[in-house]
Amino acid sequence: MAGSGLTELSTRAREIFRLVVEGYIANGQPVGSRTIAGSGAVGLSPASIRSVLQELQDAGLLAAPHTSAGRMPTEVGLRLFVDGIMQVAEPSAADRAQIERGLAEGGTIEAALAAATLALSDLSAGAGVVMVPRRELRLAQISFVPLGQGRALVVLVGDDGSVENRVIDLPGAANAATLEQAGNYLTARVAGRTLGDALRSIQTEIAGGRSALDQASAALVERGLAVWSRDAAQRPVLVVRGQANLLDEAALGDIERVRQLLDELESAEAIAGVLDAAREADSARIFIGSENRLFSLSGSSVIAAPWHDGDGRVVGVVGVIGPTRLNYARVVPMVDFTAQSLSRIITQDGFTRK
C-alpha cells in the first residue's frame, strides 16, 4: 500500500484512517488501536487494527510518535483526508450568528475586519487573520530610540492609536540630542498627516533652510520619513487576533512548535504572502504544513478565502492559522462564510474607510 491514494485503500483501512484523523483533530493526541476498537466503529480486535495502522504508516499516511503507541496523520495523510474524505457542511446557525453579530457592531471597514478576525479565532481555536491593501498611516507622534551600534528604533504612533516600529541606520553625527530634536520636530509637524504628505512638506522646509535643524538632525528626519513612506505603499494591512488560542493544553506538549508559530505570526509581510496565494481562489484554500514555506517549521496550517467589492474585485483575504489539527470540516465553511459576509458589507452604506 506504499504511496496509497484513496483508491488503493480498502474500505476497512479507509475507515480506520478516518477515525485516526478525526480523533487527532478532536484532541491533538495520537490515536491507538484500543481506542478505535473501543469505539465499536470497525468491529475489529486491537491486534487487527494495529496491523492496518502499520500498513497506513508504511504508506506514509500516519506516523507513530516515539512517546506514544498511537498514530497521528502525516501532512500527506491530512491532505488526503481533506481532499477525499472530509465532509464539509454549511456553518451552524450559531456560528453564522456570531460572525454576523461581530461584523454588524462596527461602523467602519476597519472595525468589521477586527470583528471578523476575532470571531474566527474564537470559533476555530486558531488565530484569525485578515489582509487588505495598505492604507497610509496618519500620524500623531514620531520618536527615535537609540539602539547602539549606529542604529535607532523609529516609533510611529498613528492617530488611531496604532503603533509601528522600524529600525534605521543613523547618520554618523547622530547622538541622543539629535534623536530627541528630530522626534520633537517631526511630532510638531506630522499630526494628522500621512507619511507621504509629511515627507514632501518637510523636505521642502529643510531644503529651503527653514527647519531650524542642524545637519545631523535634518539627515535623520529625512532618512526616517523616507524609509516609512517608501514602505507604506508596499505592505498590506494585516489584522491578527487570537494568538492565545494556540496555547491550548495539547499545544503545550510541543512548546517549541508553538514558539515557532508565534514567531512566524510576527512577520506580517510573510503572512501576507501566504494569504495572497488564496486571492484567485473561488472559495477557501487549505495549506497544510510544509505546503507553505512560512509555516513549514512550525508545521501549521492556513485556511484562507478572498473577499470582494461590489464589482467583484478582490479586496483582501480572510482566514485562520493554527496547528495542523485544525477542525478543517468546521473551519473551511466558516472562513468562506466570513469572506462572503465581508464582500456583502463592503458595499453597504455606513462601511467607509477612514
Backbone torsions as a table, in degrees:
resi	resn	phi	psi	omega
1	MET	NA	13.1	-179.7
2	ALA	-59.1	135.5	179.5
3	GLY	71.2	26.9	-173.2
4	SER	-64.5	141.3	163.3
5	GLY	-107.6	-174.8	-178.0
6	LEU	-61.6	-36.4	-175.7
7	THR	-66.2	-23.8	-179.5
8	GLU	-90.7	-8.3	179.8
9	LEU	-83.8	132.9	173.4
10	SER	-69.2	164.1	178.4
11	THR	-58.4	-39.6	179.9
12	ARG	-66.3	-46.5	179.9
13	ALA	-64.5	-39.4	179.8
14	ARG	-61.6	-42.2	-178.6
15	GLU	-68.8	-41.4	178.5
16	ILE	-66.3	-40.8	176.7
17	PHE	-59.3	-45.3	179.2
18	ARG	-60.2	-42.8	-179.1
19	LEU	-64.3	-39.1	178.4
20	VAL	-64.5	-47.8	-177.7
21	VAL	-64.0	-46.3	-178.1
22	GLU	-66.7	-35.3	176.8
23	GLY	-67.4	-40.6	178.5
24	TYR	-66.1	-42.3	178.8
25	ILE	-63.2	-35.5	-176.4
26	ALA	-69.9	-39.3	-173.5
27	ASN	-130.9	-1.1	176.6
28	GLY	74.8	9.7	-177.4
29	GLN	-114.9	149.6	174.2
30	PRO	-58.6	150.3	-176.7
31	VAL	-109.0	128.3	-177.6
32	GLY	-99.8	168.5	-178.3
33	SER	-64.1	-35.9	-179.7
34	ARG	-67.0	-36.1	177.1
35	THR	-63.4	-44.1	179.9
36	ILE	-66.2	-43.6	180.0
37	ALA	-62.9	-39.8	-179.4
38	GLY	-66.5	-23.8	178.8
39	SER	-71.5	-21.3	-179.3
40	GLY	72.4	10.0	-174.1
41	ALA	-77.0	-23.9	-175.3
42	VAL	-119.3	-12.3	176.7
43	GLY	65.1	34.6	179.9
44	LEU	-122.3	158.0	176.6
45	SER	-75.7	159.0	175.8
46	PRO	-55.1	-36.8	-179.8
47	ALA	-64.4	-43.9	179.3
48	SER	-65.8	-38.1	179.1
49	ILE	-66.6	-40.2	178.4
50	ARG	-59.7	-36.0	178.6
51	SER	-63.8	-42.9	179.0
52	VAL	-68.2	-40.0	178.0
53	LEU	-59.7	-40.4	178.6
54	GLN	-64.6	-39.1	177.2
55	GLU	-62.5	-42.0	179.0
56	LEU	-67.0	-34.2	176.1
57	GLN	-68.3	-43.3	178.3
58	ASP	-61.8	-28.8	178.9
59	ALA	-80.1	-4.2	179.1
60	GLY	84.6	10.7	-177.7
61	LEU	-92.6	-26.8	179.7
62	LEU	-126.4	159.1	175.4
63	ALA	-132.3	156.1	180.0
64	ALA	-119.1	105.0	176.9
65	PRO	-60.2	147.2	-177.3
66	HIS	-63.1	-28.1	-174.9
67	THR	-87.8	2.5	-174.6
68	SER	-143.9	150.2	175.2
69	ALA	-85.7	-5.9	-178.9
70	GLY	-85.1	178.7	179.3
71	ARG	-121.9	154.4	175.1
72	MET	-137.1	153.6	-177.5
73	PRO	-71.2	144.2	169.8
74	THR	-80.9	174.5	175.3
75	GLU	-61.7	-38.0	176.9
76	VAL	-62.7	-42.4	179.1
77	GLY	-64.7	-41.5	178.1
78	LEU	-63.0	-39.9	178.5
79	ARG	-63.7	-42.2	177.7
80	LEU	-61.7	-42.5	179.2
81	PHE	-63.5	-47.6	-177.6
82	VAL	-63.6	-41.4	-175.3
83	ASP	-80.6	-28.4	-171.1
84	GLY	-125.5	-14.1	-174.9
85	ILE	-119.8	-40.0	-174.1
86	MET	-57.4	135.0	176.2
87	GLN	-104.7	116.3	-178.2
88	VAL	-100.1	129.5	178.1
89	ALA	-115.3	173.5	175.4
90	GLU	-67.5	151.4	175.7
91	PRO	-58.2	148.7	178.3
92	SER	-66.1	161.8	178.8
93	ALA	-60.8	-36.9	-179.6
94	ALA	-67.1	-41.3	178.5
95	ASP	-64.9	-44.5	178.9
96	ARG	-61.4	-41.6	-178.6
97	ALA	-64.7	-39.4	-179.4
98	GLN	-67.0	-41.0	178.4
99	ILE	-64.9	-47.8	-177.6
100	GLU	-67.7	-34.6	179.3
101	ARG	-63.6	-43.3	178.6
102	GLY	-64.1	-43.0	-179.1
103	LEU	-66.7	-30.7	-177.1
104	ALA	-76.3	-17.2	-174.7
105	GLU	-78.8	-23.7	-177.3
106	GLY	-89.9	147.2	177.6
107	GLY	-100.4	-4.8	179.1
108	THR	-127.4	164.4	177.0
109	ILE	-61.4	-39.6	-179.6
110	GLU	-59.3	-42.5	179.3
111	ALA	-66.1	-38.1	178.8
112	ALA	-65.4	-38.9	179.4
113	LEU	-65.2	-43.2	178.5
114	ALA	-62.5	-40.7	179.1
115	ALA	-65.9	-38.5	-179.8
116	ALA	-63.5	-45.3	-179.1
117	THR	-67.4	-37.7	179.7
118	LEU	-66.1	-42.7	178.9
119	ALA	-63.3	-43.7	179.9
120	LEU	-64.0	-40.9	179.9
121	SER	-65.3	-41.0	179.5
122	ASP	-63.8	-41.5	-174.3
123	LEU	-80.9	-27.3	-173.2
124	SER	-99.3	-14.9	-172.3
125	ALA	62.9	23.6	173.9
126	GLY	-121.4	-164.4	175.5
127	ALA	-99.4	124.4	176.3
128	GLY	-82.1	138.9	-179.2
129	VAL	-136.3	147.3	173.3
130	VAL	-146.0	142.5	-177.2
131	MET	-127.9	135.5	172.7
132	VAL	-136.8	159.8	177.7
133	PRO	-56.6	146.5	-175.2
134	ARG	-65.9	132.6	167.3
135	ARG	-107.0	144.6	-177.3
136	GLU	-68.5	134.5	-179.7
137	LEU	-70.1	134.9	170.7
138	ARG	-94.2	130.0	-166.6
139	LEU	-93.6	150.5	170.6
140	ALA	-116.9	-31.9	-176.5
141	GLN	-158.7	147.6	173.9
142	ILE	-133.9	135.9	175.6
143	SER	-140.9	158.3	179.3
144	PHE	-118.1	129.9	179.6
145	VAL	-116.6	120.3	-178.6
146	PRO	-66.4	138.0	178.0
147	LEU	-112.4	-8.4	-175.8
148	GLY	86.1	166.3	178.1
149	GLN	54.9	39.3	174.1
150	GLY	71.4	25.5	179.7
151	ARG	-132.8	157.2	176.9
152	ALA	-142.9	154.8	174.9
153	LEU	-96.6	122.8	175.0
154	VAL	-91.5	123.6	179.7
155	VAL	-110.5	117.6	179.9
156	LEU	-112.1	125.2	177.5
157	VAL	-106.6	122.4	-179.2
158	GLY	-82.5	163.3	179.5
159	ASP	-71.3	-8.9	174.4
160	ASP	-95.2	6.8	179.5
161	GLY	89.6	-5.4	-180.0
162	SER	-71.9	152.6	-179.9
163	VAL	-127.1	131.2	177.1
164	GLU	-128.5	147.2	-177.7
165	ASN	-128.3	150.7	174.4
166	ARG	-154.8	135.6	177.0
167	VAL	-87.1	132.8	177.8
168	ILE	-128.6	157.3	173.4
169	ASP	-81.9	140.7	-177.4
170	LEU	-92.1	146.8	169.4
171	PRO	-60.1	153.0	-173.7
172	GLY	-56.4	-34.1	-175.0
173	ALA	-91.4	3.9	-176.1
174	ALA	-72.2	138.6	175.0
175	ASN	-139.1	-172.7	-176.6
176	ALA	-59.3	-40.1	179.6
177	ALA	-65.8	-37.0	177.7
178	THR	-63.0	-44.0	179.9
179	LEU	-61.8	-42.7	-179.3
180	GLU	-66.5	-43.8	-179.8
181	GLN	-62.9	-43.4	-179.2
182	ALA	-63.7	-42.6	179.2
183	GLY	-63.3	-44.8	179.4
184	ASN	-63.8	-41.2	-179.9
185	TYR	-61.2	-47.4	-178.0
186	LEU	-66.2	-46.0	-177.8
187	THR	-58.9	-36.7	-179.4
188	ALA	-69.4	-19.2	-172.7
189	ARG	-114.9	-11.7	-172.8
190	VAL	-104.7	-7.2	-174.2
191	ALA	-52.6	123.0	177.9
192	GLY	79.2	4.8	-177.5
193	ARG	-112.7	154.9	174.6
194	THR	-79.3	165.1	178.6
195	LEU	-60.8	-41.5	-179.6
196	GLY	-62.6	-45.7	178.1
197	ASP	-62.1	-44.6	-178.9
198	ALA	-63.5	-41.2	-178.7
199	LEU	-60.7	-47.0	-178.0
200	ARG	-63.6	-43.3	-178.4
201	SER	-67.1	-45.1	-176.1
202	ILE	-71.4	-36.4	176.2
203	GLN	-60.4	-41.1	178.3
204	THR	-64.0	-41.7	-179.6
205	GLU	-65.0	-43.5	-179.7
206	ILE	-66.8	-45.0	-178.9
207	ALA	-62.3	-31.8	-179.3
208	GLY	-86.3	3.7	178.8
209	GLY	71.6	22.3	-176.0
210	ARG	-104.1	9.3	-170.4
211	SER	-88.8	-17.7	-176.1
212	ALA	59.6	26.0	177.0
213	LEU	-106.2	144.5	173.1
214	ASP	-75.9	174.6	-172.7
215	GLN	-61.9	-42.5	-178.3
216	ALA	-66.0	-42.9	-179.8
217	SER	-66.2	-40.2	178.7
218	ALA	-62.6	-42.3	178.9
219	ALA	-64.1	-38.9	179.6
220	LEU	-66.2	-42.6	178.7
221	VAL	-59.6	-50.0	-178.0
222	GLU	-64.0	-39.0	-179.1
223	ARG	-65.9	-45.3	-179.2
224	GLY	-63.2	-47.0	-179.3
225	LEU	-67.5	-37.7	-178.0
226	ALA	-64.0	-42.1	179.7
227	VAL	-60.2	-47.1	-176.2
228	TRP	-74.8	-36.7	-180.0
229	SER	-65.6	-42.7	178.8
230	ARG	-64.1	-37.4	-174.6
231	ASP	-76.5	-28.9	-169.2
232	ALA	-62.1	-38.3	-176.9
233	ALA	-77.8	-14.3	-174.6
234	GLN	-94.4	-29.6	-174.1
235	ARG	-94.5	140.2	179.0
236	PRO	-82.4	161.3	168.0
237	VAL	-77.6	126.6	179.3
238	LEU	-128.0	121.3	177.5
239	VAL	-106.8	125.3	178.5
240	VAL	-123.7	129.6	177.5
241	ARG	-133.4	149.0	170.6
242	GLY	89.5	22.1	178.2
243	GLN	-57.1	-31.1	-178.8
244	ALA	-63.1	-24.7	178.3
245	ASN	-63.0	-20.8	-177.7
246	LEU	-77.3	-9.6	-178.4
247	LEU	-100.9	50.4	178.4
248	ASP	-83.0	178.7	-174.2
249	GLU	-61.1	-41.2	-179.6
250	ALA	-67.1	-38.5	-177.6
251	ALA	-67.2	-32.1	-177.2
252	LEU	-66.0	-16.6	174.4
253	GLY	-74.5	-13.2	178.8
254	ASP	-132.8	61.1	-170.5
255	ILE	-62.7	-29.2	-179.9
256	GLU	-66.3	-38.8	177.9
257	ARG	-64.8	-41.3	179.7
258	VAL	-64.5	-42.8	178.4
259	ARG	-59.7	-41.9	179.0
260	GLN	-63.0	-42.6	180.0
261	LEU	-64.4	-42.6	178.7
262	LEU	-63.3	-37.3	175.1
263	ASP	-62.6	-42.3	-178.8
264	GLU	-64.7	-34.6	-179.9
265	LEU	-69.2	-13.8	176.9
266	GLU	-77.6	-15.0	-176.4
267	SER	-93.8	88.7	-175.3
268	ALA	-61.2	-43.7	-177.5
269	GLU	-65.2	-38.9	-179.8
270	ALA	-68.6	-40.8	177.1
271	ILE	-62.3	-41.6	178.3
272	ALA	-58.6	-36.8	177.3
273	GLY	-63.1	-39.3	177.3
274	VAL	-65.5	-48.6	-179.1
275	LEU	-63.1	-33.5	-177.8
276	ASP	-61.9	-24.7	179.4
277	ALA	-67.2	-14.7	179.9
278	ALA	-97.8	1.3	-174.2
279	ARG	-60.8	-36.4	-175.5
280	GLU	-93.9	5.0	-177.9
281	ALA	-75.4	150.9	176.6
282	ASP	-79.1	-25.4	179.4
283	SER	-150.8	-166.0	-175.4
284	ALA	-61.9	137.4	173.1
285	ARG	-107.5	148.6	-178.1
286	ILE	-118.9	126.2	175.2
287	PHE	-117.3	120.7	-174.5
288	ILE	-109.5	120.9	172.8
289	GLY	53.2	-122.3	-173.6
290	SER	-71.4	-0.3	174.3
291	GLU	-65.9	-19.6	169.7
292	ASN	-124.4	136.5	-171.7
293	ARG	-63.8	-38.9	-174.2
294	LEU	-60.0	-44.8	-173.2
295	PHE	-100.3	15.9	-178.4
296	SER	-67.4	-33.9	-178.3
297	LEU	-70.0	-39.6	-178.8
298	SER	-86.4	-9.6	-179.1
299	GLY	63.6	47.0	-176.2
300	SER	-107.2	165.8	-179.5
301	SER	-118.8	154.8	177.6
302	VAL	-129.7	131.2	172.8
303	ILE	-119.8	118.7	-172.5
304	ALA	-141.9	148.7	178.6
305	ALA	-143.1	145.7	179.2
306	PRO	-81.0	154.6	170.8
307	TRP	-125.5	155.8	-164.8
308	HIS	-128.4	161.1	173.6
309	ASP	-90.4	-175.2	-176.1
310	GLY	-64.0	-19.3	178.6
311	ASP	-95.3	6.4	177.9
312	GLY	83.9	5.6	178.3
313	ARG	-80.9	142.4	178.8
314	VAL	-67.1	124.9	179.1
315	VAL	-96.5	-40.1	-177.6
316	GLY	-170.7	-168.8	-178.2
317	VAL	-135.2	138.4	178.1
318	VAL	-122.9	147.6	-178.1
319	GLY	-171.3	-171.5	179.6
320	VAL	-131.7	137.1	174.5
321	ILE	-119.5	133.7	-180.0
322	GLY	-169.9	-170.9	179.4
323	PRO	-66.4	162.3	-178.7
324	THR	-63.9	-14.1	178.6
325	ARG	-89.3	22.4	171.3
326	LEU	-53.2	146.6	176.5
327	ASN	-79.4	83.2	-172.7
328	TYR	-57.1	-42.5	-176.2
329	ALA	-61.3	-30.3	179.3
330	ARG	-90.8	-38.6	-173.5
331	VAL	-75.3	-38.7	-178.4
332	VAL	-54.7	-52.8	179.3
333	PRO	-65.6	-29.6	176.9
334	MET	-65.8	-42.2	178.6
335	VAL	-64.3	-44.8	177.8
336	ASP	-59.5	-44.3	-179.1
337	PHE	-64.1	-41.0	178.6
338	THR	-63.5	-42.7	177.9
339	ALA	-61.4	-42.8	178.9
340	GLN	-64.9	-37.9	179.5
341	SER	-67.5	-41.5	176.8
342	LEU	-63.7	-39.0	178.3
343	SER	-62.0	-36.6	-178.0
344	ARG	-71.4	-45.5	-174.5
345	ILE	-77.4	-17.2	-178.7
346	ILE	-62.2	-23.2	-178.6
347	THR	-102.0	-1.1	-177.4
348	GLN	-84.2	149.8	176.4
349	ASP	-61.9	142.9	177.4
350	GLY	98.2	-13.4	178.3
351	PHE	-107.8	84.5	-179.2
352	THR	-121.0	143.3	-179.3
353	ARG	-77.8	142.1	179.4
354	LYS	-115.8	NA	NA
